[in-house]
Amino acid sequence: MSETRRRRPARPQSEPDAGTTPEAEAPASRAVLRISSRNYSSWSLRGWLILRLSGLSFETQLVSPEDPATRAELLLQSSSILLPCLLHDGAELWDTLAIAEYLNEQLPEAGLLPEERLARARCRAICGEMHAGFHALRSSLPMNLRAHVPGFTVWSAARADLERIFSIWRGCLEGWGGPWLFGTRPTIADAMYAPVVLRCRSYDVSLDASCEAYAQTILGWPDIQEWIAAARQEPEARITELEFDSEF
């Protein structure tokens, strides 16, 4: 989700993922995914889910959200989003859709995109829409997995974003039968829209029956459950702009 590479984040901490072992420097052939906060970064979640869907073994490197460049990205104050960033076999990719397309080319058998032509085209279209749009939703309902704000007021611009997203969900579920957006298995589209489900839970957004069923599919996704559990174990990052007190 970036336009121009400007500065490198602080040196990250490594941790194993999908069976890998951390090393001081990963070999060029090993995949490394640099992410920021699990609690606050929806784009890091998207990149991580896409890697998991691909089946590629990878190492996760956590860049501290205290790093000024990372904080600017989380607060939507940077014009260039550098995380998540995939390093693999000489490639360095810091754009989420570029990561998805790269992995689809490298591992076509993983089924990151739907098999059927029209479904594949729709998948790319709605992923591009998420990638480029919904700015009111991002700023009004920032990702915060530790937050739960009952009765949160969603103002008109963010509400319009949500209604558009719900329309996308309903159209895909009706067209391809669910329980995922394009049928019986998750694709890139589910990775791209999963953080919206988590936002809806954090901010107490009500869903109709069809969208609620999809939300339950996302929340039951083992990879989502693993991410949420890891986010709860993540050291607290004091990013007060993304936190809410009990009276908010």
C-alpha positions as CSV (number, residue, x, y, z in Angstrom):
1,M,0.0,0.0,0.0
2,S,2.8,2.5,-0.8
3,E,3.9,4.8,-3.5
4,T,7.6,5.6,-3.0
5,R,10.2,4.1,-0.8
6,R,11.7,6.8,1.4
7,R,13.4,5.5,4.6
8,R,14.0,2.1,6.2
9,P,12.4,1.3,9.5
10,A,14.5,0.5,12.6
11,R,16.3,-2.9,12.6
12,P,13.5,-5.5,13.4
13,Q,13.4,-8.4,15.8
14,S,13.1,-11.8,14.3
15,E,10.8,-14.7,15.3
16,P,10.0,-18.0,13.7
17,D,6.8,-18.5,11.6
18,A,5.5,-21.5,9.6
19,G,8.3,-23.7,10.8
20,T,11.3,-21.5,10.2
21,T,14.2,-20.8,12.6
22,P,15.4,-17.2,13.2
23,E,19.0,-16.4,12.2
24,A,21.0,-13.2,12.4
25,E,20.7,-12.8,8.6
26,A,18.2,-14.9,6.6
27,P,19.5,-16.6,3.4
28,A,18.3,-15.0,0.2
29,S,16.1,-18.0,-0.5
30,R,14.2,-17.8,2.8
31,A,11.2,-15.6,3.0
32,V,11.2,-12.9,5.6
33,L,8.1,-10.7,6.4
34,R,8.7,-7.5,8.3
35,I,5.7,-6.3,10.2
36,S,4.9,-3.6,12.7
37,S,2.4,-3.9,15.6
38,R,0.0,-6.8,15.5
39,N,-2.4,-4.9,17.6
40,Y,-2.5,-1.7,15.5
41,S,-1.4,-2.6,11.9
42,S,-4.1,-3.9,9.6
43,W,-1.7,-3.9,6.7
44,S,0.8,-6.1,8.6
45,L,-2.1,-8.5,9.2
46,R,-3.0,-8.6,5.5
47,G,0.5,-9.3,4.5
48,W,0.9,-12.1,7.1
49,L,-2.4,-13.7,6.1
50,I,-1.4,-13.7,2.4
51,L,1.9,-15.4,3.3
52,R,0.0,-18.0,5.3
53,L,-2.3,-18.6,2.4
54,S,0.6,-19.1,0.1
55,G,2.0,-21.9,2.1
56,L,5.5,-20.4,1.8
57,S,7.6,-20.9,5.0
58,F,8.7,-17.6,6.3
59,E,10.3,-15.8,9.2
60,T,8.5,-12.8,10.8
61,Q,10.5,-9.8,11.8
62,L,8.8,-7.3,14.1
63,V,9.7,-3.6,13.6
64,S,9.1,-1.6,16.8
65,P,6.1,0.7,16.6
66,E,8.1,3.1,18.6
67,D,10.2,3.8,15.5
68,P,9.2,7.2,14.2
69,A,8.7,6.0,10.6
70,T,6.5,3.1,11.8
71,R,4.5,5.3,14.1
72,A,3.8,7.7,11.2
73,E,2.5,4.8,9.1
74,L,0.2,3.5,11.8
75,L,-1.2,7.0,12.4
76,L,-1.8,7.4,8.6
77,Q,0.7,10.4,8.6
78,S,3.1,8.9,6.1
79,S,2.6,9.0,2.3
80,S,4.7,5.8,1.9
81,I,3.7,2.6,3.8
82,L,6.8,0.4,4.0
83,L,5.4,-2.4,6.1
84,P,4.6,-5.2,5.7
85,C,7.7,-5.9,3.6
86,L,8.5,-9.3,2.1
87,L,12.1,-10.3,1.4
88,H,12.4,-13.4,-0.7
89,D,15.0,-14.7,-3.2
90,G,16.4,-11.2,-3.9
91,A,13.0,-9.5,-4.1
92,E,12.0,-6.7,-1.7
93,L,8.3,-5.9,-1.7
94,W,6.6,-3.4,0.6
95,D,3.3,-3.2,-1.2
96,T,0.6,-5.6,-0.1
97,L,-0.9,-6.2,-3.5
98,A,2.5,-6.6,-5.0
99,I,3.3,-9.3,-2.3
100,A,0.1,-11.1,-3.2
101,E,0.7,-11.0,-7.0
102,Y,4.3,-12.1,-6.5
103,L,3.3,-15.1,-4.4
104,N,0.5,-16.0,-6.8
105,E,3.2,-16.1,-9.6
106,Q,5.6,-18.1,-7.4
107,L,3.1,-20.5,-6.0
108,P,0.1,-20.7,-8.4
109,E,-0.9,-24.0,-6.8
110,A,-1.7,-22.2,-3.5
111,G,-4.9,-20.8,-5.0
112,L,-4.4,-17.3,-3.7
113,L,-6.8,-16.1,-6.5
114,P,-10.0,-17.9,-7.5
115,E,-9.8,-20.4,-10.4
116,E,-12.7,-19.1,-12.4
117,R,-12.0,-16.2,-14.7
118,L,-14.8,-13.8,-13.5
119,A,-14.2,-14.6,-9.9
120,R,-10.5,-13.9,-10.4
121,A,-11.3,-10.5,-12.0
122,R,-13.8,-9.6,-9.2
123,C,-11.3,-10.6,-6.6
124,R,-8.6,-8.3,-8.0
125,A,-11.2,-5.5,-8.3
126,I,-12.3,-5.6,-4.7
127,C,-8.7,-6.1,-3.4
128,G,-7.7,-3.0,-5.3
129,E,-10.7,-1.1,-3.9
130,M,-9.6,-2.0,-0.3
131,H,-6.0,-1.2,-1.1
132,A,-6.8,2.3,-2.4
133,G,-9.9,3.4,-0.6
134,F,-12.0,3.6,2.5
135,H,-9.9,6.4,4.0
136,A,-12.7,7.6,6.3
137,L,-13.1,4.1,7.8
138,R,-9.3,3.9,8.4
139,S,-9.1,7.2,10.2
140,S,-12.4,7.0,12.2
141,L,-12.1,3.3,13.2
142,P,-8.3,2.6,13.5
143,M,-7.3,-1.0,14.1
144,N,-6.9,-1.7,17.8
145,L,-7.4,-5.3,18.8
146,R,-7.3,-4.4,22.5
147,A,-10.1,-1.9,22.2
148,H,-13.8,-2.6,22.7
149,V,-16.0,0.5,22.5
150,P,-19.7,-0.4,23.0
151,G,-22.1,2.1,21.4
152,F,-19.4,3.7,19.3
153,T,-20.9,6.3,16.9
154,V,-19.9,5.8,13.3
155,W,-20.2,9.1,11.4
156,S,-21.5,9.4,7.9
157,A,-18.3,9.2,5.9
158,A,-17.1,6.1,7.7
159,R,-20.6,4.6,7.6
160,A,-20.7,5.1,3.8
161,D,-17.4,3.1,3.6
162,L,-18.8,0.4,5.8
163,E,-22.0,0.1,3.7
164,R,-19.9,-0.2,0.5
165,I,-17.8,-3.0,2.1
166,F,-20.9,-4.8,3.3
167,S,-22.3,-4.5,-0.2
168,I,-19.1,-6.1,-1.6
169,W,-19.4,-8.9,1.0
170,R,-23.0,-9.6,0.2
171,G,-22.4,-9.6,-3.6
172,C,-19.5,-12.1,-3.3
173,L,-21.3,-14.4,-0.9
174,E,-24.4,-14.5,-3.0
175,G,-22.4,-14.9,-6.2
176,W,-20.0,-17.6,-5.1
177,G,-22.0,-19.2,-2.3
178,G,-19.7,-18.6,0.7
179,P,-18.7,-19.1,3.4
180,W,-15.6,-17.2,2.1
181,L,-15.9,-14.4,-0.4
182,F,-15.2,-16.6,-3.3
183,G,-16.5,-20.0,-2.2
184,T,-15.2,-22.7,0.0
185,R,-11.7,-21.6,0.6
186,P,-10.1,-18.2,1.6
187,T,-8.3,-16.1,-1.0
188,I,-6.4,-12.8,-1.1
189,A,-9.8,-11.0,-0.9
190,D,-10.5,-12.5,2.6
191,A,-7.0,-11.5,3.7
192,M,-7.7,-8.0,2.5
193,Y,-11.1,-7.6,4.2
194,A,-10.4,-9.6,7.4
195,P,-9.2,-6.4,9.3
196,V,-12.6,-4.8,8.7
197,V,-14.3,-7.7,10.6
198,L,-11.9,-7.0,13.5
199,R,-12.7,-3.3,13.4
200,C,-16.4,-4.0,13.5
201,R,-15.9,-6.1,16.6
202,S,-13.7,-3.4,18.3
203,Y,-16.2,-0.6,17.6
204,D,-19.4,-2.6,18.1
205,V,-20.7,-2.3,14.5
206,S,-23.8,-4.2,13.9
207,L,-24.0,-6.5,10.9
208,D,-26.9,-8.1,9.0
209,A,-27.3,-11.8,8.9
210,S,-25.2,-12.4,5.8
211,C,-22.3,-10.2,6.9
212,E,-22.4,-11.6,10.4
213,A,-22.1,-15.1,9.0
214,Y,-19.0,-13.9,7.0
215,A,-17.6,-12.3,10.1
216,Q,-18.0,-15.5,12.0
217,T,-16.1,-17.3,9.2
218,I,-13.2,-14.8,9.5
219,L,-13.2,-15.0,13.3
220,G,-13.1,-18.8,13.2
221,W,-10.1,-18.7,10.8
222,P,-7.2,-20.3,12.7
223,D,-4.7,-17.8,11.3
224,I,-6.8,-14.9,12.6
225,Q,-7.1,-16.6,16.0
226,E,-3.3,-17.0,16.1
227,W,-2.8,-13.4,15.1
228,I,-5.1,-12.1,17.8
229,A,-3.5,-14.3,20.5
230,A,-0.1,-13.0,19.5
231,A,-1.4,-9.4,19.5
232,R,-2.5,-9.9,23.1
233,Q,1.0,-11.1,24.1
234,E,2.7,-8.3,22.3
235,P,4.4,-5.7,24.5
236,E,2.2,-2.6,24.9
237,A,3.1,0.2,22.5
238,R,2.1,3.6,23.8
239,I,0.5,5.0,20.8
240,T,-2.0,7.1,22.6
241,E,-3.7,8.4,19.4
242,L,-4.9,4.8,18.7
243,E,-6.1,4.1,22.3
244,F,-9.4,4.9,24.0
245,D,-10.2,5.5,27.6
246,S,-13.2,3.8,29.2
247,E,-15.5,6.9,28.8
248,F,-14.9,7.3,25.0
